[in-house]
């Protein structure tokens, strides 16, 4: 359960900002604060300003934050410390392609705004009790910043920018692939207790699972490249062939492929093609969740893992105050579970539901399989 005292949240918010600024400085040193337009990314300067704006919008500018998740919608927010902040950084209203326009604040102005909004947040948190419903919004901004931190890592990978910081975990190799058989059972997805969670993780629902057999490890490079070699399927993004071997790019550095490591930068479409060739299938979200929460030797956390399921609300879904988080993406994205080596610890939770369009492969995405 995502719960913490105000003291722990204070520390977490400050540590997260240190990591965000470390990430931003990688782009500064690489002279990549202004990048070519891409539908998958945002300019680093806009990203920093948006993180600061989001925090200020839901904390210092939110007069009804004490209502928590039950906050009334449609009420006016207080003014920002930055006069045109809403015009620049409100991602629900600012069209993606316009974020590359000139006229945004400079690097120094963005850094100042980020420092001001964090100071506001920490000051208000200091006068908030451990059982205050307003803590929902402090959790929200912490998780939001962690998501953008990970997005910054994806973008660094795409741009070939060296990017190694304390919050990026070292890569690990998997054990030889083994499977586990789980019996038919009724399994409950979603949160059923108090504490912070996203609206798409509520309300808990019970699913009747048939018996299934699932791999304890994600598909490895050795397994995936056997499929590529046999079928001529396209190489994953950031992989190149050098003679009879393969290299993988990790934040601007090409290194020999570690065949025992999980395959990464694999789209949902690629995963489906592999399953058709290997005569297996992706797990459903409920199967993945059941295995991850009941099997001690279920290895997850190296790559986000595709599931069969299309992203959809559980029965009884009620939208939370940040209405743009889940509902706009129902029906068009696929559910991913787990975490990746570039996922900050604050966002690592076995019940977290991630979601992306099935063609995305710039993210740290992999998969595991179930027997047919």
KOLSEMI-921055 format. One record per atom (N, C-alpha, C): residue in one letter; x, y, z. Coordinates in pm, whole numbers, plus 50000, padded with zeros to 5 digits. Example, Ala and Ser with C-alpha at 12.3 -4.5 7.8 and 13.67 -1.06 7.14 Angstrom:
BEGIN
A513194943150780/A512304955050780/A513204967050780/S512854977550708/S513674989450714/S512905000350787/
This chain:
BEGIN
X500844988150000/X500005000050000/X500885012550000/X500525022249919/X501285034649913/X500845043550028/X501555043150136/X501245051450251/X502545056650309/X502515068450368/X503695074050431/X503265085250523/X504095088250622/X503845099750707/X504225112350632/X503795123750683/X504155136450620/X505675138250619/X506335133450723/X507805134550727/X508435126450615/X507935114350594/X508475105950486/X508145111750349/X506955117450335/X506595123950208/X507485135950181/X507785143550285/X508665155050273/X510015150750215/X510565140250273/X511855135150225/X511745130050083/X510665122650053/X510495116849919/X510355127649813/X509615138249841/X509435149149745/X510765156249717/X511555158349820/X512845165049800/X513815156149723/X513845143249758/X514735134149686/X514325132749540/X513015132349515/X512545131449377/X512985143549297/X512925155449356/X513325167349285/X514825167249255/X515625161949345/X517055160649318/X517265152049193/X516545140949183/X516675132249067/X516185139148939/X515095146648950/X514595154048834/X515625164048784/X516245171248875/X517245181148835/X518505174548781/X518875162948837/X519995155448781/X519705151748635/X518475147048610/X518075143448475/X518145155548383/X517635166748429/X517615178948349/X519045183148312/X519975181348403/X521355185648377/X522045176748274/X521615164048262/X522145155748153/X521815161948019/X520605167048006/X520205173547881/X520955186747861/X521165194047969/X521945206547960/X523355203747910/X524015193947972/X525395191047934/X525495186047790/X524465179047746/X524465174047608/X523965184447508/X523625196347560/X523075207247477/X521845202347400/X520945195647474/X519735190047415/X518465195647482/X518535207947533/X517335213847590/X516325217247481/X516805219247360/X515935221647245/X516145210047148/X515105202047129/X515215190047049/X514215190546934/X514465182946827/X513505182646715/X512155177146761/X511115181046691/X509775176346726/X509685161246715/X508995155046811/X508695140846808/X507365138746876/X506475130646821/X505185128146885/X505305120347015/X506465114047039/X506635105847159/X507235113547276/X507785125447253/X508535132347356/X508015146547379/X508575152847482/X508365167047508/X509735173747521/X509855186447486/X511125193347506/X511505193347654/X512755190947688/X513165190347829/X512785202847908/X512875214747847/X512475226947918/X510985226747952/X510185221947858/X508745221047884/X508465210747994/X509185199647991/X508995189248093/X509225194748233/X510305202048252/X510605207448385/X509535217348427/X509145226148337/X508105235748370/X506785229048402/X506455218348328/X505205211148351/X505205204248487/X506315198148525/X506425191748657/X506165201848767/X506785213648755/X506585224248855/X505135229048855/X504575230748735/X503185235348723/X502215225448787/X502385212648758/X501485202348809/X501485202348961/X502685203549018/X502775203649164/X502065215849223/X502305227449164/X501675239549214/X500155239049195/X499715233849082/X498285233549048/X497485225349148/X498015213749188/X497275204949275/X497535207249424/X498605214749457/X498895217149599/X498645231849634/X499575240649601/X499485254649647/X498295262049587/X497905258749466/X496805265949400/X495445259349422/X495425248449493/X494205240549509/X493525243949642/X492485252349642/X491865256649768/X491055245649836/X490765234749764/X489965224049823/X490755210949832/X492075212049845/X492885199849853/X492545191749978/X492015198250082/X491675190950205/X490545180950183/X489845181950068/X488785172350036/X489335159549976/X490625159449942/X491255147449891/X490635142649762/X490525129449749/X490025123449626/X488575127149598/X487855131449700/X486445135449684/X486305150149648/X487385156749611/X487375170949583/X486345174549476/X485605185249500/X484645190149401/X485375195149277/X484815192349162/X485445196449036/X484905209948991/X485655216348902/X485185228648841/X485435241248919/X486035240349036/X486285252249116/X487575259049069/X487585272249072/X488735279849023/X489955277449113/X491115276849050/X492375275649123/X492935289549154/X493775290249255/X494465302649287/X495445306149175/X495905318549173/X496865322849071/X498225316249092/X498905313948981/X500255308348986/X501275319249016/X502425315149068/X503525324649088/X504155328348954/X503835320748849/X504325323648714/X503115327648629/X503145339848580/X501945345948524/X501285337748413/X502045331748325/X501465324548210/X501605309348224/X501685304648346/X501955290348369/X500885281548306/X499625284948323/X498555276648266/X498625276548113/X498955287748057/X499035289047912/X500165280447855/X501225278747933/X502395271447887/X502355256547919/X501915252848042/X502235239648095/X501045230548126/X499835235148105/X498675226648130/X498565216448018/X498985204148043/X499075194047937/X497715190147882/X496645192647957/X495295189347908/X494815199547806/X495445211247803/X494975221847715/X496005226447613/X497285224547643/X498345229047553/X498625217947452/X498335220247327/X498545210247223/X500005205847218/X500195192847199/X501545187347205/X502505194147108/X502065196146985/X502975201546883/X503375215946912/X502605223246995/X502945237147025/X503985238347135/X504335227447198/X505305228047309/X506725230547259/X506905230147128/X508215233247068/X508305248047027/X507235255647045/X507245269647003/X508215277747088/X508695288547030/X509535297847107/X508655305847202/X509265311947298/X508515320247390/X508345314347529/X508775301847547/X508705295847679/X509815301547769/X509665300547900/X510705305447990/X512065298947964/X513115306048001/X514475300947985/X514765290048088/X515945284148074/X516355273848168/X516395279148311/X516985290848331/X517065296748465/X515685299848521/X514795304648435/X513435307848480/X512675295248519/X512875284548443/X512245271648476/X512745266348609/X514035267148628/X514625262248753/X514115270248873/X513985283348855/X513455291748963/X512015288048994/X511215286148890/X509805282348909/X509705268948980/X510535259348941/X510525246249005/X510885247249154/X511865255749185/X512255257649326/X511135264349405/X510475274149346/X509385281149415/X508225271649446/X507845263849349/X506685255049369/X506995243949469/X508235238849469/X508585228849569/X508585234849709/X509095247149723/X509065253849854/X507635255449904/X506735259349814/X505325260649851/X504775247249902/X505065236849827/X504565223549861/X505045219049998/X506345220550023/X506905215850149/X506405224050267/X506195237050245/X505655245550352/X504245241250389/X503425238650289/X502045234350315/X502005220250374/X502895211650331/X502945198150386/X503295198450534/X504125207950574/X504555209050714/X503365211150807/X502325217650758/X501145220250842/X500005210350814/X500315199250748/X499325189050715/X499535176950804/X498455171750860/X498565160250950/X498655147150872/X499085136550939/X499275123750874/X497975117450825/X496835121750879/X495555116050837/X494715125750755/X495335136450706/X494615146450627/X494345140950487/X493105142650440/X492765137950304/X493585144850197/X494145156550229/X494965163850131/X496205156250091/X496635146550171/X497835138950137/X497685131750003/X496455129249962/X496225123349830/X496975131249722/X496915144449729/X497525152749624/X499045153049635/X499585151749755/X501045150849768/X501555137749707/X500795126949729/X501125114349664/X501005115649512/X499965122349467/X499745123849323/X500925130949256/X501385142049313/X502465149549249/X503785141749257/X503975133949363/X505185125749373/X505195115149263/X504075108149246/X503985097849143/X504115103949003/X503485115448983/X503555122348854/X504985125848818/X505735130948914/X507125134648886/X507955122248855/X507665111048923/X508385098548894/X508115093948751/X506875095648705/X506545091748567/X507315100148466/X507425113148491/X508155121648398/X509655119148406/X510135115148523/X511545111348535/X511845099448446/X510945089648445/X511125077948359/X511005081848212/X510065090648179/X509935095248041/X511215102247995/X511875109248087/X513145115648055/X514215105548021/X514175094048088/X515135083448057/X514875077547919/X513595075747883/X513275070647748/X513795080247642/X513595093147667/X514005102947568/X515525103547556/X516225102347669/X517685101947665/X518175090047583/X517505078847600/X517865066947522/X517695069747373/X516565075747337/X516295078547196/X517285088247136/X517745097747217/X518665108047169/X520125104247187/X520385092447246/X521765088147265/X522515096247368/X521825100847472/X522445109047576/X522885100047691/X524165100647732/X524605093047850/X523725096647970/X523235086448041/X522205088948142/X522255077948246/X523105079348346/X523175069648453/X523145077248586/X522095074948663/X521975081648793/X521615071348899/X521565076049023/X521365067049136/X520035059649131/X519035065749069/X517715059349071/X517525049048961/X518465048348864/X518405038048760/X519115025648813/X518395014548823/X518975002448879/X519854995548776/X520914988848821/X521754981548726/X520984970148662/X521334967148541/X520664956048474/X520994942748539/X520084933348529/X520294920148589/X520034909548484/X520644898048503/X520384886848415/X519394877448481/X518654870548400/X517604861848451/X518134847748474/X517444840548559/X517714826248576/X517164818848454/X517604806548434/X516994798848324/X515484798648337/X514824799948224/X513374801448226/X512694788948278/X511884790648383/X511064779848436/X509644784848446/X508724775748468/X507324779548474/X506704774848604/X505544780348633/X504754776148749/X503324773948703/X502694763848759/X501304761148729/X500434765848846/X499434773748815/X498524778648917/X497134772848893/X496444769549000/X495144763048986/X494044772948953/X492914767648913/X491734776048895/X491384782549029/X490994795149025/X490704802349149/X489994815349115/X489434821349216/X488854834649202/X489884844549252/X490204854649167/X491274864049199/X490734878249194/X491154886349292/X490664900049302/X491724909849253/X491374917549152/X492224928349100/X491804941449165/X492774950349183/X492464963749231/X492574965149381/X492574977749425/X492704981049566/X491364979749636/X491414974749758/X490194973749839/X490404979949976/X491534986749997/X491844992650127/X492155007450110/X492355014350223/X492635028650220/X494065031250171/X494335043650135/X495645047550089/X495595052549946/X496695058349899/X496705063949765/X496705053149659/X495885054749558/X495975046849436/X495345055149324/X495615051249201/X495035058349088/X493625053349061/X492845061748996/X491435058348978/X491225045548900/X492125042548805/X491945030348725/X492245017648803/X492815019048925/X493105007449009/X491935004249103/X490905012249098/X489685010149176/X488555006949078/X487515000649113/X487254994449242/X487654979849227/X487954972749334/X488394958949321/X487334950549252/X487804941349168/X486884932349098/X487434918149105/X486554908649115/X486934894649127/X486724887548994/X487744879948954/X487754873148824/X487954858248846/X487244850248773/X487404835748778/X488524831648684/X489634827148741/X490774822848661/X490714807848636/X490984804048513/X491144789948482/X492574785848519/X492874772948530/X494264768848554/X495174774548445/X496364779148484/X497294784448384/X498724781848425/X499594781848326/X501034779748346/X501774792048293/X502564798348380/X503204811048346/X504704810248369/X505484816848285/X506934817448303/X507274826148422/X508294822148495/X508714829648613/X509654841148578/X510124841348454/X511024851948406/X510454857948278/X510754870648252/X510414876248121/X511204869348010/X510714870347889/X511414864747773/X512804871147763/X513814862947747/X515204867847742/X515594871547599/X516734878247589/X517264881347456/X517534868547377/X518054858247445/X518354845747374/X517084840147311/X515984840247384/X514724835247331/X514194844247220/X514254857147243/X513664866247145/X514474866747017/X515804866447028/X516624867246907/X516564854346827/X516274843046892/X516034830746817/X514814832446727/X513794839046780/X512594842146702/X512924851446585/X513694861846611/X514064871346505/X514874864446396/X515814856046437/X516674849146341/X515874839346254/X514954832346316/X514184822146243/X513134828246150/X512564839446190/X511424844946116/X511764857046032/X512894863446059/X513214875845990/X512424887746043/X511804886146160/X511084897246222/X512064908746248/X511554920846245/X512414932646262/X513164932246395/X514364937846395/X515124939146518/X514434949046611/X514504946946741/X513964956846833/X514694970146820/X514054980646862/X514674993846862/X515924993446950/X516965000546908/X518235001646980/X519034988546978/X518764979846882/X519554967646864/X520154967946724/X521434964146712/X522074963346581/X522864950446573/X523014945546452/X523784933446430/X525204937046390/X526174930546455/X527584932546420/X528184918746393/X528284915446266/X528734902046230/X527684891846270/X528104882246351/X527184871746395/X526584874546534/X526884886246589/X526384889546723/X525564902446717/X525034906246832/X524164917846839/X524614927146952/X524444940046928/X524724950247030/X523424957047068/X523384961847193/X522234969147244/X522704982847291/X521984993247251/X522335006647296/X521635009647428/X522405014247524/X521855018547652/X522355032447682/X521495042447668/X521815056447693/X523095060747623/X523105058747492/X524195063847411/X525385054747399/X525385043347467/X526535034347465/X526115020947406/X526815016647302/X526535003547243/X527344992947316/X526654982447359/X527314971747434/X526844958247380/X527684947947393/X527254934547347/X525994930147421/X525124923747350/X523864918947408/X524144908047511/X523564909547628/X523644899047731/X522444889847710/X522704878147658/X521614869647613/X520694865047725/X521184864847850/X520344860547961/X519484871848016/X519714884147969/X518934895548018/X517574895847951/X516584902248013/X515264903247949/X515324911347821/X514624906847719/X514494914647596/X513734927447628/X514154938347564/X513574951347597/X513344959247469/X512494969647479/X512074977647364/X511294969147265/X510464960547320/X509604951847240/X508174957147249/X507524959247137/X506154964147137/X505174952647167/X503944956347196/X502884946147216/X502704938147087/X502764944846974/X502644937946845/X503784927946825/X505014931946862/X506144922746853/X505954910746945/X505474913347066/X505244902547162/X504214892647110/X503184897647047/X502174888846990/X502754880346877/X503624886346797/X504254878746689/X505144867746745/X505884870746851/X506714860646916/X505854849146967/X504744852447033/X503874842247090/X503304833146982/X502944838946868/X502424830846758/X503484821046709/X504734825546704/X505834817046658/X506174806346762/X506214810246890/X506634801146997/X505484792647051/X504284794346997/X503104786847039/X502844788447189/X502694800847228/X502374804347366/X501504816947359/X501274823447470/X500444835447471/X500884844847582/X500464857347571/X500674866847679/X499724863547794/X500134866247918/X499204864548030/X498144875448028/X496994872248083/X496024882948109/X496534891148227/X495964902948245/X496364911248359/X496114903848490/X494984897048502/X494654890048626/X495624878548651/X496024871448547/X497004860648563/X498334866148609/X498784877048546/X500054883148586/X499994887348732/X498904894048770/X498744899148905/X498724887749007/X498004877148976/X497924865649065/X499294859249084/X500024857048975/X501344850848985/X502324859749061/X502314872749032/X503254881949096/X503024883049246/X501784881849288/X501454883749429/X501404870849510/X501544859449444/X501474846749517/X502714838149504/X503534840649402/X504724832349379/X505974839649425/X506684833849521/X507874840449575/X508984841549473/X509044832549376/X510124832549276/X509694838649143/X508644846649144/X508194853649024/X509054866149009/X509884866648906/X510854877548890/X510264888848807/X510054900548867/X509544911948793/X510314924448835/X510294934748750/X510944947348783/X512044951748691/X512414943248595/X513464946948499/X512884954148377/X511714949848332/X511054955948216/X509544956648244/X508894966848191/X507444966948192/X506964955448105/X505924948648151/X505504936448082/X504104938048023/X504024935547892/X502734936047824/X501834924747872/X500554927547883/X499554917147906/X498614916747785/X497744906847784/X496764905947676/X495794917647676/X495524923247792/X494324931347811/X494424945547757/X493324949947701/X493164964047666/X492844971847792/X493444983547806/X493264991947925/X491804996247935/X491184992948047/X489764995948067/X489524997748216/X488445004648252/X488145006448395/X487574993648454/X487764992048584/X487054981548656/X485614986148676/X484734976548698/X483324979848721/X483204989248841/X482384999548825/X482215009348932/X483205020748928/X483955021748818/X484975032248805/X484405046148833/X485145053748913/X484815067748942/X486075075948915/X485955085848829/X487125093848792/X487605102048911/X488915103048928/X489525110949034/X489725125348986/X490125134449076/X490265148549037/X491145150748914/X492245143248902/X493085144348783/X492425135948673/X491405141748612/X490515134348523/X491205129648395/X492295136248358/X492975133048232/X493915121048244/X494055115548364/X495055104948383/X494665091948315/X493435087148337/X493045073848291/X492005073848180/X490895080448206/X489705078948121/X489965081447972/X490785091347934/X490975093747790/X491635082147715/X492255072747788/X493055062347723/X492395048647726/X491225047747788/X490525035047789/X490195030647646/X490465018147617/X490095012547488/X491145013647380/X492165022147399/X493185024047295/X494565019347338/X494765017047466/X496065013147519/X495994998747571/X497174992747587/X497284979347645/X497854980347787/X497394971547873/X497844971648012/X499234965648021/X500114972548096/X501444967348128/X501534966248280/X502264956348326/X502424954648470/X503904953348504/X504214955448631/X505574954048679/X506274967348698/X507474968348645/X508304980348651/X509514977748563/X510324988048540/X511544986548460/X512724991848540/X513914989448489/X515104994048562/X515185009248568/X514435016148482/X514415030848486/X513195036148562/X512475027248630/X511325031448710/X511785035148850/X511455047148893/X511855051649026/X511165043249133/X511855041549245/X511325033449353/X509945038249400/X509705051149392/X508425056649436/X507255051449354/X507525046649234/X506465042049145/X506405026849136/X507315020049201/X507355005449194/X506324999549290/X505304993949236/X504274987649318/X503664976349236/X503554964649294/X503124952949218/X501714954549162/X500904963449220/X499534965149172/X499354977149079/X500444984249050/X500344995748961/X500004991348819/X499064998348756/X498654995448618/X499265005948526/X500195001748443/X500745010548341/X500015007648210/X500135016748114/X499395014747988/X500045022947877/X500185016547762/X500745023047644/X500045017747520/X500195025147410/X499665020347283/X500485008147237/X499854998847166/X500524986047136/X501744987147045/X501904998446975/X503064999746888/X504285005746954/X504175010447078/X505305017247142/X506415007347176/X507655011047139/X508795002647173/X509995010847221/X509835024147233/X510905032147290/X510955030647441/X509855026247501/X509795024247645/X510545011447683/X510805009547812/X511494997547859/X510464986247873/X510074980847758/X508974971347753/X509474957547713/X508964947447784/X509234933547751/X507964925547775/X508114912847800/X506914904547823/X507344890847874/X506404883747934/X506564869747966/X505404862047903/X505444848947907/X504444841247835/X503754831147926/X502604826747877/X501844815847937/X501714804447835/X501594792447885/X501354781047795/X499944781847739/X499794777147618/X498464776747556/X497584766247624/
